Amino acid sequence: MPDSLPFDGMRFRPLTVGDLPLLGRWLSHGGALEWYSFGVPPTAEEVARKYLPRILGDEPVHGHILELAGANAGYFQSYLLEDFPDHPAVPGADRAAGIDFFLAEEYAGRGLGPRAIRAYVQEAVFAQPGVFECWADPDPRNLRSVRALQRAGFSPVTKTAAEDAILMRIPRDEAVRGRGAA
Ligand SMILES: CC(C)(COP(=O)(O)OP(=O)(O)OC[C@H]1O[C@@H](n2cnc3c(N)ncnc32)[C@H](O)[C@@H]1OP(=O)(O)O)[C@@H](O)C(=O)NCCC(=O)NCCS
């Protein structure tokens, strides 16, 4: 793989059953292992239990594979916060969506994350009419993610009471205007 990434060839396609082994591999390495799997690689059954309902439409979470020049590079998902009343960002949130994401380890640390987050918010999240803001809730110790979100135009709003997440927000008009340096 070349050192510089072809950022202009970025697209998001819906997650399929055939992607489950790929998710399992990604969740077993690097930052995704640390921040999503909490250090324990998931089994194929665990991956299917978590992601299959999202593919089948049994859970209101939309999963997408990020492709870069035709290669699978990461996973993004979005959902409406009103479908998850326990989400920490819900109080005061107005017609809001939430996102989560992880890159394949070989694509991390190369400047892709901020651009991909920006593109996902613009192309997937705010493509839904009536969604006015988007939230992310990185662990405060995950400095790379916090920084990537800032580069994508998100601003920190507050921390959860347990201080285990920073609640970060981008309003529709800022995302559509293309604020941020990513
Ligand atoms: C989080 C993630 C999407 C970021 O994407 P990325 O392409 O790796 O990010 P970048 O390489 O562009 O780095 C983002 C910024 O963080 C900075 N950074 C990297 N490591 C850092 C660290 N340990 N401390 C502080 N800043 C750090 C980079 O310098 C860069 O900032 P800059 O553009 O101002 O120089 C990606 O690393 C990832 O998938 N990580 C694992 C899963 C995860 O943490 N998901 C998010 C859960 S909320």
The ligand as an SDF file (V2000), in Angstrom:
LIG
                    3D

 48 50  0  0  0  0  0  0  0  0999 V2000
   -9.9270    7.3940   15.6640 C   0  0  0  0  0  0  0  0  0  0  0  0
   -9.5390    7.2100   14.1970 C   0  0  0  0  0  0  0  0  0  0  0  0
  -10.7810    7.1180   13.3150 C   0  0  0  0  0  0  0  0  0  0  0  0
   -8.7410    8.4720   13.7850 C   0  0  0  0  0  0  0  0  0  0  0  0
   -8.4020    8.3680   12.4250 O   0  0  0  0  0  0  0  0  0  0  0  0
   -6.8630    8.4490   11.9500 P   0  0  0  0  0  0  0  0  0  0  0  0
   -6.8370    8.4740   10.4820 O   0  0  0  0  0  0  0  0  0  0  0  0
   -6.1180    7.3670   12.6390 O   0  0  0  0  0  0  0  0  0  0  0  0
   -6.4660    9.8540   12.5440 O   0  0  0  0  0  0  0  0  0  0  0  0
   -5.2190   10.7670   12.1500 P   0  0  0  0  0  0  0  0  0  0  0  0
   -4.0360    9.9560   11.7780 O   0  0  0  0  0  0  0  0  0  0  0  0
   -5.6430   11.7730   11.1370 O   0  0  0  0  0  0  0  0  0  0  0  0
   -4.9510   11.5160   13.5070 O   0  0  0  0  0  0  0  0  0  0  0  0
   -5.9370   12.3860   13.9950 C   0  0  0  0  0  0  0  0  0  0  0  0
   -5.2680   13.4470   14.8470 C   0  0  0  0  0  0  0  0  0  0  0  0
   -4.9180   12.8620   16.0990 O   0  0  0  0  0  0  0  0  0  0  0  0
   -3.5720   13.1720   16.3930 C   0  0  0  0  0  0  0  0  0  0  0  0
   -3.0670   12.0870   17.2290 N   0  0  0  0  0  0  0  0  0  0  0  0
   -2.7110   10.8510   16.8700 C   0  0  0  0  0  0  0  0  0  0  0  0
   -2.3450   10.1470   17.9610 N   0  0  0  0  0  0  0  0  0  0  0  0
   -2.4900   10.9870   19.0090 C   0  0  0  0  0  0  0  0  0  0  0  0
   -2.2600   10.8590   20.4120 C   0  0  0  0  0  0  0  0  0  0  0  0
   -1.8310    9.7260   20.9410 N   0  0  0  0  0  0  0  0  0  0  0  0
   -2.5190   11.9450   21.1840 N   0  0  0  0  0  0  0  0  0  0  0  0
   -2.9800   13.1030   20.6630 C   0  0  0  0  0  0  0  0  0  0  0  0
   -3.2150   13.2660   19.3490 N   0  0  0  0  0  0  0  0  0  0  0  0
   -2.9640   12.2150   18.5460 C   0  0  0  0  0  0  0  0  0  0  0  0
   -2.9190   13.2780   15.0260 C   0  0  0  0  0  0  0  0  0  0  0  0
   -1.6990   13.9920   15.0700 O   0  0  0  0  0  0  0  0  0  0  0  0
   -4.0010   13.9980   14.2580 C   0  0  0  0  0  0  0  0  0  0  0  0
   -4.0300   15.3540   14.5830 O   0  0  0  0  0  0  0  0  0  0  0  0
   -3.4890   16.4760   13.5720 P   0  0  0  0  0  0  0  0  0  0  0  0
   -4.2220   16.2540   12.2910 O   0  0  0  0  0  0  0  0  0  0  0  0
   -3.7830   17.7650   14.2360 O   0  0  0  0  0  0  0  0  0  0  0  0
   -2.0110   16.1850   13.4240 O   0  0  0  0  0  0  0  0  0  0  0  0
   -8.6710    5.9440   13.9810 C   0  0  0  0  0  0  0  0  0  0  0  0
   -7.4080    6.1220   14.5740 O   0  0  0  0  0  0  0  0  0  0  0  0
   -9.3180    4.6930   14.5470 C   0  0  0  0  0  0  0  0  0  0  0  0
  -10.1050    4.0530   13.8680 O   0  0  0  0  0  0  0  0  0  0  0  0
   -8.9640    4.3470   15.8060 N   0  0  0  0  0  0  0  0  0  0  0  0
   -9.4700    3.1180   16.4550 C   0  0  0  0  0  0  0  0  0  0  0  0
  -10.9520    3.1160   16.7600 C   0  0  0  0  0  0  0  0  0  0  0  0
  -11.3960    4.3520   17.4950 C   0  0  0  0  0  0  0  0  0  0  0  0
  -10.7160    4.8470   18.3790 O   0  0  0  0  0  0  0  0  0  0  0  0
  -12.5830    4.8280   17.1130 N   0  0  0  0  0  0  0  0  0  0  0  0
  -13.1920    5.9930   17.6920 C   0  0  0  0  0  0  0  0  0  0  0  0
  -14.0210    5.6510   18.8650 C   0  0  0  0  0  0  0  0  0  0  0  0
  -14.9200    7.0870   19.4180 S   0  0  0  0  0  0  0  0  0  0  0  0
  1  2  1  0
  2  3  1  0
  2  4  1  0
  2 36  1  0
  4  5  1  0
  5  6  1  0
  6  7  2  0
  6  8  1  0
  6  9  1  0
  9 10  1  0
 10 11  2  0
 10 12  1  0
 10 13  1  0
 13 14  1  0
 14 15  1  0
 15 16  1  0
 15 30  1  0
 16 17  1  0
 17 18  1  0
 17 28  1  0
 18 19  1  0
 18 27  1  0
 19 20  2  0
 20 21  1  0
 21 22  1  0
 21 27  2  0
 22 23  1  0
 22 24  2  0
 24 25  1  0
 25 26  2  0
 26 27  1  0
 28 29  1  0
 28 30  1  0
 30 31  1  0
 31 32  1  0
 32 33  2  0
 32 34  1  0
 32 35  1  0
 36 37  1  0
 36 38  1  0
 38 39  2  0
 38 40  1  0
 40 41  1  0
 41 42  1  0
 42 43  1  0
 43 44  2  0
 43 45  1  0
 45 46  1  0
 46 47  1  0
 47 48  1  0
M  END
$$$$
